[in-house]
Amino acid sequence: MSLAATYRLGTRLFWRDKAMLFASVITPVGLAVGMPLLMRHMTTGGVAAATSIFHGTLAILLSITAFMNIAVALTNRRDQLVLKRLRASELTDGQILTGQIASTATQTLAMIVVCAVAVRLAAGVPLPANPLAFLGVAAAGSAVLSLLGAAYTAAIPRAELAGVYTMPVFLVCGVSAGAMGPIPLPSWLREVLDLLPTTAVVDAVKTGDLAGPVLILTSWAMAGLVAIKLWFRWEPRRS
């Protein structure tokens, strides 16, 4: 079994899980397309309001389809001893996790591209001025959030609590990126939230400035790798 095989395994398991499909595909895509469409036709802001809210919903896509998806999936597979059995094969630890992270990241990137096209057709939201930069930052954000989701499983005690433990991350990411509308925040808190990886992606898409967001994403990626190295668990915690 190779890295490509673990990638295909993660993808196949994802698309076979109907509950995961609803939570990680239908819900975030519905929000990312429906909210801009609502803003386009129900507010005076029109296309400008729809564009702004779509940029914010990128944080929702990243936090649900990448972060929450992989955190829940890996926690379930850990508790079902799937990860332990994979470790007994010829695969290395790096291949097992890289295959899962790559699978989740590519699915997230695909969802972002689909939503960008959908809101262009349905709500008139303009396509990115620099498509390559948009794809690059979306791919980087998807990979980093998937990596962080894998690392976050160390904080989840058991599979049935995975959704509860990941929900605060989704809420913080959505608020910080403006996906839930303008919420007044203290200036010091705003500065802290601007350092989140989801906010970095949204800022890069909005402004076209890549230097700061790339630095933030790189820092989070390094933190995620260190966390996986130190705390990732391959088996359930025994009471």
C-alpha positions in Angstrom: 0.0 0.0 0.0 1.4 3.4 -1.0 0.7 7.1 -0.2 -1.7 7.2 -3.2 -3.6 4.2 -1.7 -4.1 6.0 1.6 -5.3 9.1 -0.3 -7.8 7.0 -2.1 -8.9 5.2 1.1 -9.5 8.5 2.9 -11.5 9.8 -0.1 -13.6 6.7 -0.4 -14.4 6.5 3.3 -15.4 10.2 3.2 -17.9 9.9 0.3 -19.4 6.7 1.8 -20.3 8.4 5.1 -23.7 10.0 4.5 -23.6 11.9 7.8 -20.2 13.3 7.1 -21.3 14.3 3.6 -24.2 16.4 5.0 -22.1 18.0 7.6 -18.9 18.6 5.6 -20.2 19.2 2.0 -23.9 20.1 1.9 -24.0 22.4 4.9 -20.9 24.5 4.1 -21.6 24.7 0.4 -25.2 25.7 1.1 -24.0 28.5 3.4 -21.3 29.6 1.0 -23.7 29.9 -1.9 -27.0 30.7 -0.1 -25.7 33.6 2.1 -24.2 35.6 -0.8 -27.4 34.9 -2.8 -29.5 36.2 0.0 -27.3 39.3 0.4 -27.5 40.0 -3.4 -31.3 40.0 -3.5 -32.4 41.0 -0.1 -30.1 43.9 0.8 -29.3 47.3 -0.7 -25.7 46.3 -1.0 -26.3 44.1 -3.9 -23.2 42.5 -5.5 -20.8 44.3 -3.2 -22.5 42.8 -0.1 -22.7 39.4 -1.7 -19.0 39.5 -2.5 -18.1 40.5 1.0 -20.1 37.8 2.6 -18.8 35.2 0.2 -15.2 36.1 1.1 -16.2 35.6 4.7 -17.8 32.2 4.0 -14.5 30.9 2.8 -13.6 30.7 6.5 -16.7 28.5 7.0 -15.7 26.2 4.1 -12.2 25.9 5.5 -13.2 25.3 9.1 -15.9 22.8 8.3 -14.8 20.9 5.2 -11.1 20.9 6.2 -10.6 21.3 9.9 -13.8 19.7 11.3 -14.0 17.0 8.7 -10.6 15.6 9.3 -10.7 16.0 13.1 -14.0 14.0 13.3 -12.9 11.4 10.7 -9.5 10.7 12.3 -11.0 10.6 15.8 -13.5 8.0 14.6 -10.9 5.9 12.9 -8.6 6.2 16.0 -11.4 4.9 18.3 -12.4 2.2 15.8 -8.7 1.1 15.7 -8.5 1.7 12.0 -5.4 3.8 12.5 -3.8 1.1 14.6 -4.4 -1.5 11.9 -3.0 0.8 9.2 0.2 1.2 11.3 0.5 -2.5 11.3 0.8 -2.4 7.5 3.9 -1.4 5.5 2.8 2.2 5.6 4.8 4.8 7.6 3.1 7.1 10.1 3.8 10.0 7.7 2.2 8.2 4.7 -1.0 7.5 6.7 -1.5 11.0 7.9 -0.3 12.7 4.7 -2.7 10.7 2.6 -5.6 11.7 4.8 -4.6 15.3 5.0 -4.1 15.5 1.2 -7.4 13.9 0.6 -9.2 16.3 2.9 -7.4 19.3 1.5 -8.2 18.5 -2.2 -11.8 18.0 -1.4 -11.9 21.4 0.4 -10.2 23.1 -2.5 -12.7 21.6 -4.9 -15.6 22.8 -2.7 -14.1 26.4 -2.7 -13.8 26.4 -6.5 -17.4 25.0 -7.0 -18.7 27.7 -4.6 -16.8 30.5 -6.4 -18.3 29.5 -9.7 -21.8 29.0 -8.2 -21.9 32.5 -6.6 -20.7 34.0 -9.8 -23.6 32.5 -11.7 -26.2 32.9 -9.0 -25.3 36.1 -7.3 -23.1 37.9 -9.7 -20.0 37.8 -7.4 -17.0 38.5 -9.6 -14.4 35.8 -10.1 -11.0 36.4 -8.6 -8.9 39.0 -10.5 -5.9 36.7 -10.2 -7.2 33.1 -10.4 -3.8 31.5 -9.9 -3.2 33.4 -6.6 -6.7 32.6 -5.5 -6.2 28.9 -6.1 -2.8 29.0 -4.5 -4.0 30.6 -1.3 -7.1 28.4 -1.2 -5.0 25.3 -1.6 -2.5 26.4 1.1 -5.4 27.3 3.5 -7.0 23.9 2.8 -3.8 22.0 3.5 -3.0 24.0 6.7 -6.5 23.6 8.1 -6.5 19.9 7.4 -3.1 19.6 9.1 -4.4 21.5 12.1 -7.5 19.4 12.3 -5.4 16.3 12.4 -3.3 17.8 15.2 -6.5 18.8 17.1 -7.6 15.2 17.5 -5.2 15.0 20.4 -7.5 17.2 22.4 -10.6 15.2 21.6 -11.1 12.4 24.2 -13.4 10.2 22.2 -15.2 10.1 18.9 -18.7 11.0 20.1 -17.4 14.3 21.4 -15.6 15.3 18.2 -18.4 17.5 16.9 -18.7 19.3 20.2 -15.0 19.9 20.5 -14.6 21.3 17.0 -17.7 23.6 17.1 -16.0 26.5 19.0 -13.2 26.6 16.3 -15.9 26.9 13.6 -17.6 29.7 15.4 -14.4 31.7 16.1 -13.2 31.3 12.5 -16.6 32.4 11.2 -16.8 35.5 13.4 -13.2 36.6 12.8 -13.6 36.4 9.0 -17.0 38.3 8.9 -19.0 35.3 7.7 -21.7 36.1 10.3 -22.0 39.7 9.6 -20.3 42.8 11.2 -19.8 42.0 14.9 -18.2 44.8 17.0 -15.0 43.5 18.6 -12.4 45.1 20.9 -9.4 46.2 18.9 -7.0 43.9 20.8 -9.2 40.9 20.0 -9.5 41.9 16.4 -5.7 41.9 16.1 -5.6 38.4 17.7 -8.2 37.0 15.3 -6.4 38.4 12.3 -3.7 35.9 13.0 -6.0 32.9 12.5 -5.2 30.9 9.3 -8.8 31.2 8.1 -8.7 35.0 8.4 -5.4 35.1 6.6 -6.9 33.3 3.6 -9.9 35.6 3.6 -7.6 38.7 3.8 -5.5 37.4 0.9 -8.6 36.9 -1.3 -10.0 40.3 -0.4 -6.8 42.4 -0.8 -4.6 40.4 -3.1 -1.7 40.8 -0.6 -0.1 37.4 -0.2 3.0 38.2 1.9 1.4 38.5 5.3 -1.1 35.6 4.8 1.6 33.2 3.6 3.7 34.0 6.6 0.7 33.3 8.9 -0.1 30.1 7.2 3.5 28.9 7.3 3.6 29.6 11.0 0.4 27.6 11.6 1.7 24.7 9.5 4.9 24.5 11.5 2.9 24.6 14.7 0.6 21.8 13.4 3.5 19.6 12.5 5.1 20.0 15.9 1.8 19.3 17.6 1.3 16.1 15.6 4.8 15.0 16.4 4.3 15.5 20.1 0.7 14.6 20.9 -1.0 12.8 18.0 -2.6 9.5 19.3 -3.0 6.4 17.2 -5.1 4.5 19.7 -8.0 5.4 22.0 -7.1 6.7 25.4 -7.6 3.9 27.9 -9.4 4.9 31.1 
